[in-house]
Structure formats: C-alpha cells, structure tokens
C-alpha cells in the first residue's frame, strides 16, 4: 500500500500517489515527515510467510520466514555446469554492454547480440541461453519451497552476488518465465538484493525491530553507525573477498572485491598436500581488505557466506591473518548467534526482508484503527 503524500526521507523527496486521509505531520520538527496511510495492510499480507532465494556461484538456497518469527532453511539446489559458467562469466570485472560504444567492433557485437535475441523470441525461446539457465534454476527452487508451503510461491526476495554484467531486463525475463515476482519496498529499488545486505539481515545486523511502524523503524536505523564490513564467501568453487562501507541496512559503498577461484575449498580438496594453501588465503584476505583502505574506520563487521565458510582451518587462517591488527574476537560474533549457518544466511536474510516487504506500509504510518480491523 502506497502513501498518497510525499515522504521526506533523508532529504530526498519521493513522490507517491495523490491524496490521503491526513495532511498533519505526525512528527513535527524532525528531519522527515510522516503521514497517515489511506488504508491498512491486508490481513493476508500480514500473516503471509516471506520467501527468500539466494543464488551463489555454485548453487542456490531457499528459506522461509513465518509470521511468528520462525525462519526455516528449506534446502539447496545444485547449479548445473551451465549455471556455474553463467554466474562466473557475468561477475566482475564490469564490461560495457550497449551504448555508448567505445569502438566500432563493440557496436557490431551489440547489434549481433540484439539480433540473436530477437530471433530467439520469434522462436518462442528465452532471449538468451543464460536466461533459460537461470529460469531452470529458479523453477527448481520454487518447487523446493512448494514442498514446505504446499503451494507455489509467487512473490519472493532474490539475493544475488555482485554481477555487474547481468542485465536487469534479463533477470526480469527469467523471473517472469519462472512465474516469480520480485517484492518491492519503498526503501529498496531493483529486482534483487545484494547478497551481503541479505546476509546482514539474516544476522539481524542493522535491521529495525519495529519494522511495521516506519517511524519507529527510522528512529532505530538513525542510530546505525557506519561500519567498514568484511564479507567472505567460501565455497567449493571460489573464495570471494569484499569490503564495504555499510551506511545503513539498505545502502552501502563497495570498496573492493576480489574473486579467487584458485583458492576455493575444491582446490584444497583435490590437493591436501599444499602446505601454503591456508596461509595464502589469510594473506589474500588481508591484501584485499587493505587494498584501498584509506578510511579511518577499522573493520567492524564480518559477514561469512558459503558452505565452507565455517571450516575450522579457514577460520583459523583468517584469525591468524587479522589477529594482529583487528578486534578478531568481535568479528567472530556472528558465529555465536543461535543456529547460524553461513550456507543459508543470505537466504534467511532475503526471507526476512520478504516478510517485511509484504507486511510493511509504503512510506506512511497506519492509523490506530487498523489493528483489529484489517480486511
């Protein structure tokens, strides 16, 4: 449900629909104004479970967040060779696609790709093989969730790693083919959620407790302090090291990202005689974290993702590498959270955000009459 007034949010005026039930600000003198919603969030959305999908390079995971706060890890779908190739090929570094063209050859390649897409659509096929690959993966995950809910999910939050070469329209087509609709929020724009944001939500970091009341939620999030965050994804196929400045749960600045397929758990698994493997991981993590670290904040938050991110030798190598200069005990706090799972943490966070986006208002505050009087 959308507010029918303008929401003044962090100094940005966001237009909504045309009229509302009250023009009286609820919080005069603050740096933003709140207005009464036209109606109430429907009961079915308040009670509906939130479904989250997370796609990592080798596989996908799914989770459900129920109305009572329970989060259930649904399962994992292994990626096909085509899926793994697609995920690796469209990740960083960024390559310009479409205008403006740097060379005549770029224009020729773009026009050829567009012609191939049109031909496939005339043949009633997905526009590209990559879209078809992703459609198959999303459909498998959708049926996996159906086994838990006994109904096919339609609206979800999808968590993705950083994929600068994946076109938004291709993601939208794959979602449509899988009969899935990305959930929206007035706080977040785009068809997918960055997996680090999702993982932080899964850890409960920075997200507000009173999310159904945007005024209270904003007050909680105003107390969120900028944090320099280190995110480590460790799977059988790759090690990814990323650093961010977390401004709030919805906004961050990516400082650095390095991907190391040669330091995956699979590399160790195929050659366990490599005596330098674990030390090399620690060194690469530190090098990436310090590569462009000219900011005054130390690393204050650690995000662990991937099925092998809780491997003791991996954690020991990070502990050894970071221990001399950072508060490592504080960084390991995520591992102490009940039922923490690095494999499912991003899917859990996506499910948490899905539940919130289903049941929240659109930039306005519900009237007192809503409780007990929902349609």
C-alpha positions, 0 to 999 in steps of 0.5 A, a space after each residue: 500500500 502506497 502513501 498518497 503524500 510525499 515522504 521526506 526521507 533523508 532529504 530526498 523527496 519521493 513522490 507517491 500517489 495523490 491524496 490521503 486521509 491526513 495532511 498533519 505531520 505526525 512528527 513535527 520538527 524532525 528531519 522527515 515527515 510522516 503521514 497517515 496511510 489511506 488504508 491498512 495492510 491486508 490481513 493476508 499480507 500480514 500473516 503471509 510467510 516471506 520467501 527468500 532465494 539466494 543464488 551463489 556461484 555454485 548453487 542456490 538456497 531457499 528459506 522461509 520466514 513465518 509470521 511468528 518469527 520462525 525462519 526455516 532453511 528449506 534446502 539447496 539446489 545444485 547449479 548445473 555446469 551451465 549455471 556455474 559458467 553463467 554466474 562466473 562469466 557475468 561477475 566482475 570485472 564490469 564490461 560495457 554492454 550497449 551504448 555508448 560504444 567505445 569502438 566500432 567492433 563493440 557496436 557490431 557485437 551489440 547489434 549481433 547480440 540484439 539480433 540473436 535475441 530477437 530471433 530467439 523470441 520469434 522462436 518462442 525461446 528465452 532471449 538468451 541461453 543464460 536466461 533459460 539457465 537461470 529460469 531452470 534454476 529458479 523453477 527448481 527452487 520454487 518447487 523446493 519451497 512448494 514442498 514446505 508451503 504446499 503451494 507455489 510461491 509467487 512473490 519472493 526476495 532474490 539475493 544475488 552476488 555482485 554481477 555487474 554484467 547481468 542485465 536487469 531486463 534479463 533477470 526480469 525475463 527469467 523471473 517472469 518465465 519462472 512465474 516469480 515476482 520480485 517484492 518491492 519496498 519503498 526503501 529498496 529499488 531493483 529486482 534483487 538484493 545484494 547478497 551481503 545486505 541479505 546476509 546482514 539481515 539474516 544476522 539481524 545486523 542493522 535491521 529495525 525491530 519495529 519494522 511495521 511502524 516506519 517511524 519507529 523503524 527510522 528512529 532505530 536505523 538513525 542510530 546505525 553507525 557506519 561500519 567498514 564490513 568484511 564479507 567472505 564467501 567460501 565455497 567449493 568453487 571460489 573464495 570471494 573477498 569484499 569490503 564495504 562501507 555499510 551506511 545503513 541496512 539498505 545502502 552501502 559503498 563497495 570498496 573492493 572485491 576480489 574473486 579467487 577461484 584458485 583458492 576455493 575449498 575444491 582446490 584444497 580438496 583435490 590437493 591436501 598436500 599444499 602446505 601454503 594453501 591456508 596461509 595464502 588465503 589469510 594473506 589474500 584476505 588481508 591484501 584485499 581488505 587493505 587494498 584501498 583502505 584509506 578510511 579511518 574506520 577499522 573493520 567492524 563487521 564480518 559477514 561469512 557466506 558459503 558452505 565452507 565458510 565455517 571450516 575450522 582451518 579457514 577460520 583459523 587462517 583468517 584469525 591468524 591473518 587479522 589477529 594482529 591488527 583487528 578486534 578478531 574476537 568481535 568479528 567472530 560474533 556472528 558465529 555465536 548467534 543461535 543456529 547460524 549457518 553461513 550456507 543459508 544466511 543470505 537466504 534467511 536474510 532475503 526471507 526476512 526482508 520478504 516478510 517485511 516487504 509484504 507486511 510493511 506500509 509504503 512510506 506512511 504510518 497506519 492509523 490506530 484503527 487498523 489493528 483489529 480491523 484489517 480486511 
